[in-house]
Amino acid sequence: MAVPAGLFAVYKPPGVAWCRVREAVETRLLRELNAAPRRAPRQQIRFLPTPAPAPAPSGGGALELVPTRVPVLADHPLVQGPRFRQLKIGAGHRLDVKASGVFVLGIGHGNKLLTDLYNCHLTKVYTVGGLFGKATDDFSDTGKLIEKTTFDHITREKLERILAVIQGTNHKALLMYSNIDMQTQEAYELAVKGLIRPMDKSPPIITAIRCLQFALPEFQLEIHCLHETQQYLRKVVHEIGLELKSSAVCTQVRRTRDGVFTLDDALPRTQWDLRSIQDAIRNCRLKVETEIEKTLGHRDNSPVHQLDVQTAESAEGGHP
């Protein structure tokens, strides 16, 4: 059975560490790979003693050595043990314990693709829930309560004005860290392709933010961002509360897109099996290759082209 190789996304539930998700996927894959039928053991010729067809006249029981084909004991499953003991599974942009959503993993040469996608600096999208009226030590609704405040004066219009200011400030930072002269033809071409973004490390940048739901004291935002952490997004909710002369805590951080991967691509836990992962890798391969080629411009050197080779070799050799 071929070992899968490539990129795929799973849905990470809240309350679970990202490393536990990766371990669960690896454990499931190893169990299925090792349960697959093995190749038949090699055969060898042994001369085994066999009673002669008829007793000798002298009355002694003569033995005759007969060439016999027998399996090689070294190939026996109890001698060899599991064929697959470990898989090289890498993790993309990580999610902390409280966060949930799209979590990208790579197997085999997919680990090189993870590096390529990281170097593309693609936008990630989150749905972030908030609650006005209280503040905590870690900006989340489960943290230690620091204060309670009023919030009846907050309206959706006031919230959206604050969001517009945040987006405007971050847009200036985006242009600054992109190191692009906006008066050049290069800037125009990058803008048309949607490629204006920092291609090196930068502080967290929000490229778009809007209000999805507003029903005091609760609200929900959609945030498009680069180089963020989930704790940074919780702090944004906290700062929005302060700007509105109140306080706010974050109730949810859910990643709905990570670059080319969306919630539709993310496999739920019930589908962390070999067949589903192989299908997911195959379905996402083209858009991963297209994005890397568009952004980095090195299709010929992209490890996408090595995936089929590795898969074929694994199918023939049956070894990880």
Secondary structure, DSSP 8 states (H G I E B T S, - for coil): -----EEEEEEE-TTS-HHHHHHHHHHHHHHHHHHS------EEEEEEEEE-SS--TTS---EEEEEEEEE-GGGSHHHH--S-----EEE-S---TT-EEEEEEEETTHHHHHHHHHHHT--EEEEEEEEETEEETTSBTTS-EEEE---TT--HHHHHHHHHHHHHHHHHHHHHHHT--TTSHHHHHHHHHT--S-SS--S-EEEEEEEEEEETTEEEEEEEEES--HHHHHHHHHHHHHHTTS-EEEEEEEEEEETTEETTTEE-GGG-SHHHHHHHHHHHHHHHHHHHHHHH--GGG-THHHHHHHHHHHHHH---
